[in-house]
Amino acid sequence: MQHITGNWNQSSYVLAGAGTGKTSYLLNTASSAPPNTSLLFLAFNRRVAQEIHSRWKSKTSTSEGSSLPHMEVKTIHGLAYQSLGLSQKSRVIPNWTPGLLEEVDVLKFWRKKSLGRAKKLQAIRWAEAALRFGASPSALPEPEQWLVPSPALDFLLANRTAIESLCQELLLNLGHHNMPLCHDAYLHLWLKQQHKLPHQALFVDEMQDLQPQISQWLLTQSMPMHWVGDPAQHIYAWRFAQTPPPPSHFELRHLNQSHRLSLQPSQLANKVLFWLQPYGLYLDALKPQGPPNKELVPLMHLFRTNLGLLHRLLELMDARHCPSIGMEGQSGDKLWRQEIQLLKDLIALRNGKKRGFKNAWLNEVADWKALETLAKTSSDHTLAQCMRLVKGYGKALPGLLQRLKKRTLPEEHRYQADWLGATVHSVKGLEYKKVSLASDFPLLSDVQKTLHLSEEKSLQWQLAREEAHIWYVAFTRAAAKVSGPGLSAFEKDWLRSKERELTASSADPA
């Protein structure tokens, strides 16, 4: 492991591969500050914040603890709540990502100017989800940057003026609506107030997941700061997150020796890095150091999507001896709240119900056959997959969902379960001894071909690059071994030659 430390009083910008000691660098640098210095550590999520707090507390409990500075550990959302004087449970609804058909339905209602309270709430949530607060309301992202497939993108482009009007009106007046808002909305309100932080130094982990609005605000703070991140783990482009460019007064450093990964997962990760480097990313090849941690969870079943995970769990519940289920990130009822409601509505529609669906856009669908046609023409993959589940399990589906709820252990007991699963987005920053990848990931060969053949910066290219980042994160969650369909083909000689060809063409000045 690289025992590297920065100067707490000199800003640094650190590009670091998976398992190279990003967090250790930040904590070691923080430890070099004088006693009674006030430091702020911004973590990616609450789970990481708890781990950082625990590690810092163990440092301060030693004989040298009295000489360490005071460090506050927060998520960016937690900092916003604290500054606004709110508790996290006061008037907060979950962040929400609607299906494509629901987006279109909400916009149509908005243009009619006939929104009741429920529709207003739905429209506000859509605007929050669409913008992700990657830009101010007066400088909206180009719709072409919204990573959604056609024909949803065609509709957004055709109604761009109405959409911009909706977003600007809602986001500029969020505080005046007498209804709860989602986490990102409160964050937006806080950023508009341009708060000055009272701390003397700032430490930021996972900088590749910062939205530009946040990184720009951070640079207004007059204090030394240390940003650390892995651009190859950039999997939140759909929220307009971007790896911020290194500010001119920051010291640029690199960490490339992984102390976590063994040979096989590091080789897989490096193959993906071959694709990402020609497109503006910079990471040295990973070099595994030492044996895996023996205390790691033995096996994680990793999925690309929530519905892919749900589908597999329904198969397990349908088995004669269904296992107890553990899940990383959050409990199943929260994870699939929207999907399960859609499944219930689809079951009712298939049984002949015509109106009164919780998913309001279904009220305009004549029958199941009409919905099948709509699913084909809309490219709404969530709807199509939910319809397949309804058709496949039929009347047994409600009972299977109820059994799944009973068999899922509370999050604090997840590692005691017979079967542990998660999506890639819920395991960022975590590691397991072995990772088994599900079949709902796109084929690696298809991702590579799209990156190689598509026009750079096109929608197809951006979507494929996002998938390459997700594969990289999935590979680097395993300390010892990665398994899954398609991995053997990924390691064939013809793919290696294609990588060499791609690398050579990117280096050709012509």
Backbone hydrogen bonds, N-H to C=O, Kabsch-Sander energy under -0.5 kcal/mol:
donor,donor_aa,acceptor,acceptor_aa,energy
3,H,1,M,-0.7
4,I,2,Q,-1.5
8,W,6,G,-0.7
10,Q,7,N,-2.4
12,S,225,M,-1.5
13,Y,251,E,-3.2
14,V,227,W,-3.0
15,L,13,Y,-0.5
15,L,253,R,-2.4
16,A,14,V,-0.6
16,A,229,G,-2.7
17,G,255,L,-2.3
20,T,17,G,-1.5
25,Y,21,G,-2.2
26,L,22,K,-1.9
27,L,23,T,-2.7
28,N,24,S,-2.9
29,T,25,Y,-2.3
30,A,26,L,-2.5
31,S,27,L,-2.0
32,S,28,N,-0.7
32,S,29,T,-0.9
33,A,30,A,-1.6
36,N,68,L,-0.7
37,T,34,P,-1.5
39,L,37,T,-0.7
39,L,70,H,-2.9
40,L,201,A,-2.0
41,F,72,E,-3.1
42,L,40,L,-0.5
42,L,203,F,-3.3
43,A,41,F,-0.7
43,A,74,K,-2.6
49,A,45,N,-2.5
50,Q,46,R,-2.4
51,E,47,R,-1.8
52,I,48,V,-2.7
53,H,49,A,-2.6
54,S,50,Q,-2.2
55,R,51,E,-2.5
56,W,52,I,-2.6
57,K,53,H,-2.2
58,S,54,S,-2.1
59,K,55,R,-1.4
60,T,56,W,-2.3
61,S,57,K,-1.1
62,T,59,K,-1.2
65,G,62,T,-1.7
67,S,64,E,-1.7
68,L,65,G,-1.7
70,H,37,T,-1.9
71,M,69,P,-0.5
72,E,39,L,-2.7
74,K,41,F,-2.8
74,K,72,E,-0.5
76,I,43,A,-0.6
79,L,75,T,-2.3
80,A,76,I,-1.6
81,Y,77,H,-2.5
82,Q,78,G,-2.3
83,S,79,L,-2.3
84,L,80,A,-2.2
85,G,81,Y,-0.7
85,G,82,Q,-0.8
86,L,81,Y,-2.7
90,S,87,S,-1.6
91,R,89,K,-0.8
93,I,181,L,-2.0
103,E,99,G,-2.0
104,V,100,L,-2.0
105,D,101,L,-2.2
106,V,102,E,-2.4
107,L,103,E,-2.1
108,K,104,V,-2.1
109,F,105,D,-2.0
110,W,106,V,-2.4
111,R,107,L,-2.2
112,K,108,K,-1.1
113,K,110,W,-1.5
114,S,109,F,-1.1
120,K,116,G,-2.5
121,L,117,R,-2.4
122,Q,118,A,-2.2
123,A,119,K,-2.6
124,I,120,K,-2.7
125,R,121,L,-2.4
126,W,122,Q,-2.1
127,A,123,A,-2.4
128,E,124,I,-2.3
129,A,125,R,-2.4
130,A,126,W,-2.8
131,L,127,A,-2.3
132,R,128,E,-2.1
134,G,131,L,-1.9
139,A,136,S,-2.2
145,Q,142,E,-2.5
146,W,143,P,-1.8
147,L,145,Q,-0.8
148,V,146,W,-2.8
152,A,149,P,-0.8
153,L,149,P,-1.0
155,F,151,P,-2.2
156,L,152,A,-2.4
157,L,153,L,-2.6
158,A,154,D,-2.3
159,N,155,F,-1.5
160,R,157,L,-1.3
163,I,159,N,-2.3
164,E,160,R,-2.9
165,S,161,T,-2.2
166,L,162,A,-2.3
167,C,163,I,-2.8
168,Q,164,E,-2.6
169,E,165,S,-2.4
170,L,166,L,-2.4
171,L,167,C,-2.8
172,L,168,Q,-2.0
173,N,169,E,-0.6
173,N,170,L,-0.7
174,L,171,L,-0.7
176,H,173,N,-1.5
177,H,174,L,-1.1
179,M,177,H,-2.0
181,L,91,R,-1.5
183,H,93,I,-0.7
185,A,182,C,-0.6
186,Y,182,C,-1.6
187,L,183,H,-2.0
188,H,184,D,-2.1
189,L,185,A,-2.3
190,W,186,Y,-2.2
191,L,187,L,-2.5
192,K,188,H,-1.9
193,Q,189,L,-0.7
193,Q,190,W,-1.2
194,Q,191,L,-1.5
200,Q,38,S,-3.4
201,A,38,S,-0.8
202,L,224,P,-2.1
203,F,40,L,-2.7
204,V,226,H,-3.1
205,D,42,L,-2.1
207,M,228,V,-2.0
209,D,206,E,-1.9
210,L,207,M,-1.8
214,I,211,Q,-1.4
215,S,211,Q,-2.1
216,Q,212,P,-2.5
217,W,213,Q,-1.4
218,L,214,I,-2.6
219,L,215,S,-1.6
220,T,217,W,-1.3
221,Q,218,L,-1.8
223,M,221,Q,-1.8
226,H,202,L,-2.3
227,W,12,S,-2.5
228,V,204,V,-2.3
229,G,14,V,-2.1
233,Q,230,D,-2.3
234,H,231,P,-1.3
235,I,233,Q,-1.3
239,R,236,Y,-1.6
240,F,237,A,-2.2
241,A,236,Y,-2.0
242,Q,210,L,-2.7
250,F,247,P,-1.8
251,E,11,S,-2.6
253,R,13,Y,-2.5
255,L,15,L,-2.5
258,S,256,N,-0.8
259,H,19,G,-2.5
262,S,479,A,-2.0
266,S,262,S,-1.7
267,Q,263,L,-2.3
268,L,264,Q,-2.1
269,A,265,P,-2.3
270,N,266,S,-2.2
271,K,267,Q,-1.7
272,V,268,L,-1.4
273,L,269,A,-1.9
274,F,270,N,-1.5
275,W,271,K,-0.7
275,W,272,V,-0.9
276,L,272,V,-1.6
277,Q,273,L,-2.6
279,Y,276,L,-1.4
280,G,277,Q,-1.3
281,L,276,L,-1.2
287,K,256,N,-0.8
289,Q,258,S,-1.5
296,L,293,N,-1.4
300,M,434,K,-1.8
301,H,420,L,-2.3
302,L,300,M,-0.7
302,L,436,S,-2.8
303,F,422,A,-2.3
309,L,305,T,-1.8
310,L,306,N,-2.6
311,H,307,L,-2.7
312,R,308,G,-1.8
313,L,309,L,-2.1
314,L,310,L,-2.2
315,E,311,H,-1.6
316,L,312,R,-1.9
317,M,313,L,-2.5
318,D,314,L,-1.4
319,A,315,E,-0.6
319,A,316,L,-0.9
322,C,320,R,-0.6
325,I,407,R,-2.7
326,G,419,W,-2.8
328,E,421,G,-1.5
330,Q,328,E,-0.8
334,K,331,S,-0.8
335,L,331,S,-2.1
336,W,332,G,-2.3
337,R,334,K,-0.9
340,I,336,W,-3.4
341,Q,337,R,-1.8
342,L,338,Q,-2.2
343,L,339,E,-2.6
344,K,340,I,-2.4
345,D,341,Q,-2.3
346,L,342,L,-2.5
347,I,343,L,-2.4
348,A,344,K,-2.1
349,L,345,D,-2.4
350,R,346,L,-2.6
351,N,347,I,-1.5
352,G,349,L,-1.6
353,K,348,A,-2.6
360,A,358,K,-1.2
362,L,359,N,-2.2
363,N,360,A,-1.9
364,E,361,W,-1.2
365,V,362,L,-1.7
371,L,367,D,-1.8
372,E,368,W,-2.1
373,T,369,K,-1.6
374,L,370,A,-2.2
375,A,371,L,-2.7
376,K,372,E,-1.5
377,T,373,T,-1.8
378,S,374,L,-1.8
379,S,375,A,-0.9
380,D,375,A,-0.5
381,H,379,S,-1.2
384,A,380,D,-2.2
385,Q,381,H,-2.4
386,C,382,T,-2.3
387,M,383,L,-2.4
388,R,384,A,-1.8
389,L,385,Q,-1.9
390,V,386,C,-2.2
391,K,387,M,-2.5
392,G,388,R,-2.5
393,Y,389,L,-2.5
394,G,390,V,-1.9
396,A,393,Y,-1.9
397,L,394,G,-1.5
400,L,396,A,-2.0
401,L,397,L,-2.4
402,Q,398,P,-1.9
403,R,399,G,-2.2
404,L,400,L,-2.4
405,K,401,L,-1.9
406,K,402,Q,-1.7
407,R,403,R,-2.0
408,T,404,L,-1.0
409,L,325,I,-3.0
409,L,407,R,-0.5
413,H,410,P,-1.9
414,R,411,E,-1.7
416,Q,413,H,-1.9
417,A,414,R,-1.4
419,W,324,S,-1.6
421,G,326,G,-2.2
422,A,301,H,-1.8
424,V,303,F,-1.7
426,S,423,T,-0.9
427,V,424,V,-1.5
430,L,427,V,-2.3
432,Y,477,R,-2.8
433,K,297,V,-2.8
434,K,297,V,-0.5
434,K,298,P,-1.1
435,V,481,K,-2.2
436,S,300,M,-2.9
437,L,435,V,-0.6
437,L,483,S,-3.3
438,A,302,L,-2.4
441,F,438,A,-0.9
447,V,443,L,-2.0
448,Q,444,L,-2.5
449,K,445,S,-2.2
450,T,446,D,-2.3
451,L,447,V,-2.2
452,H,448,Q,-2.2
453,L,449,K,-2.6
454,S,450,T,-2.4
458,S,455,E,-2.0
462,Q,458,S,-2.6
463,L,459,L,-2.5
464,A,460,Q,-2.2
465,R,461,W,-2.4
466,E,462,Q,-2.2
467,E,463,L,-1.8
468,A,464,A,-2.2
469,H,465,R,-2.2
470,I,466,E,-2.0
471,W,467,E,-2.4
472,Y,468,A,-2.2
473,V,469,H,-2.4
474,A,470,I,-2.4
475,F,471,W,-2.8
476,T,472,Y,-2.1
477,R,474,A,-1.2
478,A,475,F,-1.3
479,A,432,Y,-2.8
480,A,433,K,-2.6
481,K,433,K,-1.3
483,S,435,V,-2.4
487,L,484,G,-1.4
490,F,486,G,-1.6
491,E,487,L,-0.9
491,E,488,S,-0.8
492,K,489,A,-1.6
495,L,492,K,-0.6
496,R,492,K,-1.5
497,S,493,D,-2.4
498,K,494,W,-1.7
499,E,495,L,-2.1
500,R,496,R,-2.2
501,E,497,S,-2.3
502,L,498,K,-2.7
503,T,499,E,-2.8
504,A,500,R,-2.5
505,S,501,E,-2.5
506,S,502,L,-1.8
507,A,503,T,-1.2
508,D,504,A,-0.7
